[in-house]
Amino acid sequence: MNIIELAKQAGFVEYELDDGTTEAFDKRYAKFAALVAAHERDAIMKSIEELRPVENNPLLQNKPAAFWIENFRQIVYARGTT
């Protein structure tokens, strides 16, 4: 699903211009969405980088991929609560 469809689901609607025509979607919404997405990516990567000290912890070095996937999943979904 793209940003325009998400915005419409959130209640953003078409608007009428001064000349009586209708603009389908304000491009500022797409720009705002891109900024929010970039901010979220940066915040998630910062959270993942905070796991870096485990490199030196022998108890965590040989954990299977599923262990790390679960940790990353928790980091990503925790972002939805902040």
Beta strands, then each sheet from edge to edge (+ up, - down):
strand 1: 15-16
strand 2: 22-23
sheet 1: 1+ 2-
end
